[in-house]
Amino acid sequence: MPQPEFDIGELVLYKNNQLIAFNKPAGLPVATDKTGDKAMDQLGEIYCKSKLGLVHRLDRPASGVVLFARSENALAHLNEQFRERQVEKVYLAAVANRPEAMEGKLIHYLRRDGRKNKTIAYSGPQKDAKRAELSYRYLDSSDHYHLLEIRLHTGRHHQIRAQLADIGCPIKGDVKYGFRRSNPDRSIHLHAWKLTFRHPVSNQEETITAPLPPQDPVWNAFNFND
């Protein structure tokens, strides 16, 4: 997909000696992939003039907060928090159809197809499928789309995309998971909005909030103030 143009300094959401977070634009990979395109980690290292540790991932066509560690100690602490599911991840998604319930919990069993880079969602246990859980809450509707807040309880490949598609609510632009047409820039309207964790040195709770992509008519159509 095409690479966005931006000033890396304007993407910084949070930084200190231990950590740095960026508001990743849609279309930019978090780490170098087979395309060889410039990635968020490379650009972050140029900005920081030092090596960064990848704490978590975000799908290339999605936007939002991505956190990197600036020391080995910080990376180890954050990795443990993610393993122990002590990190709270909140997303926003613009979907084609409104869910039947205003809020709810989705539990699926997901199997990744590496050849197609796609995840298949099953309603019950399957061989080689991993349990996946998220909570959603309906926030608002525009003329054409519906805004959901998503809280991840597990971290699986394409989890939000696959689970929402399985209940008939594909994310706008996500043709891989059933939306009828792609966005012109091949992005999807999935945004990593908030990330809450404990600072590796102070142990204080920190929440990073990533503003929605500016000048996007789909996001701007919702009555929502982030």
N, C-alpha and C positions, 0 to 999 in steps of 0.2 A: 504494500500500500504506500501511497505517497508520503514523504516525510514533511512534517509541519515546519514552519519557520517561526523562530522565537528567539528571545534574548534569555540565555540560561539564568542570568541573575534575577530576572523577573519571576522565575518559577520557584525560587527558594521560599519555602513556607516556615522553616524552623531550622535553626542551626546552633550548635555549641561545640565544645571540644570533642564530644563523644559521638554525636549524631548529626545528620543533615537530612532534611526532607524536601522533596520537590513536588510541584503540582504537574504531573506528567501530562503532556498533550496527547490526545488520541493520535495514533499513527506512529508513535515513537516506541520502539521496544525498550523494555527495562534493561535487558542485557543483550549482548551481541547474539544475533541469530544467523541462520544460514544465508540470509540476504546480504549480510555484510554491511548493512546500513548502520549509521551512527546510532548509538544506544544511550539511554539515560545514564548508565553507570560510567561510560566513557566521558560523556560531557560533564558529569558531576566531578569526576577526578580531575579534569582540566580546570574546572572552576575552583576546586579545593586545593589543587596542586599537591594532591596526595592520594594514596590508594583508598578505595572505599569497599566495604563489605556489603554484599547483597543480603538484606534481611528478609525480604519477601518479594513476591512477583505480582504483576498486574498485566492482564492481557493487552497485547499491542493495540487493538482497536478501541480499548477503553481509556478513560482519562482519570486523573485524580492523584491522591497522595501516595507517594512511594518513599519509604524510609531506608536510609543507608547508615551503616556504622562507620565511624572514623577511627576506630581502634579495635584490636582483637578482643579486648575485654568487653567492649560494648556489643560486639557481634555475638559473643558467647551468651551474654545475658539476654539479648533479644531473641536469639534462637531458642533458648530455654523457655521464654515466655510464650513464644509461638507454639512450641511443642506441648506445653502444658495448657494451652488454650486460655491464657490469661490476657491476651490481646483482644480488644474489641474492635471489630471492623464493621463500619456502616457504609452502605452504598446507596446511591440513588439510581433508579432505572426508569426510563420512559418506555412503556410497553404498549402493544397494539390493543390489547383487550383488558378490561378491568376484571380482576379476580372476583369470584362469586362472593367471598367473604371479605370484609373490610380489613381484617388482619388474620394472620394464622401462622402456623408452623408447617414447613414442608420437610418430609423425610423421604429420601430416595436412596437407591443403591446405584452407584455410578460406575460404569466401566469405560475406560479410556481406549479409544481406537487410535493408536499412534500413527498408523499409516494415513488416516484421514485427518489427524489432529482434531478429533471430535470426541465428545463424551456422550454416552448413551445412558439415559435415566430409566431405571426400573422401579416399580412400586414395591417389590419385595426382594429378599436376598437372592443373589445370583452368584455363580462361581466367578471369582476374580473381581467382583464388584465391591466397592467400598461404600460404607454408610455415609450419607451426607445429610446435613441438617441446616436449615436456615429459618429465620422468622421474617415475615414481611408485614408492612403496614401501608394501607392506601393513604396517600396524602392529598392528591388533587387531580383534576382532569382539565385538559384543554379541549379544543374543538375535535382533535383527532387522536390524542394519546392520553395515557394515564401515568401518573407519577407514583412510584412505590419507593418506600424506604426498606432496605434489606439489611438484616443483621446476620452475619455468618457465624455459625457455631462449629463448622468444620471448614477445612481449606482444601477443596478438591479442584482438579483441573476443570475449568469452564463450569464450575458448580452452579453459579447463579444463572448463567445462560441456559444450561441444560434443564435445571429444575423449573425455571419460569416457563420455558418452552413446553415442558411436559404438562403443565396445567393450562395450556392454551394462551399464555401471555408472553410471546416472544418479544425480545427487546428490539426497539426500532433500529433498523439497519442490519440486524444480525441474520443475514440470509442463511448462514450455516445452521441456524437453529429455528428456521421456519418463518422469519419475517419475509414479507412478499417482495421487497426490493432493497437493494443496498443504498447506503448513504453515498453521495457523490465522492466523498473522500475515503470511503470504505471504513469509516469509523462506526462504532455502535454507541447508542446512548446509554452507556453504563459508566457511572462515575464513582470512584472511591472517595467518599465524602469525608469520613472521619476515621481516625486511628487513635486508639487510647491504649497506653502502655505505661510501664513503670520505668523511670529514668535509671540507667544502669549504675549510676554513682549515688545519686541522692535518694533513690527509691521512691521519689514523688511521682504521683500519677500525672501523666501528660496527655493532652488531647490535641491533635493536629487536625485542623479543618481546611479542606481544599475548596476554594470557591469554584462554582460551576464555570465551564468554558464561556467566556464573554461573547456577546454578539451571536449567540446560537439561537435561532428563532424557536426551536423546539423546547429547549430549556426555558427560554424567556417567556414562553406562552403560559407557563404554570404560575399560579399565585403562590409563590414560594420565596421566602427570604432566607438565604443561607448565611 
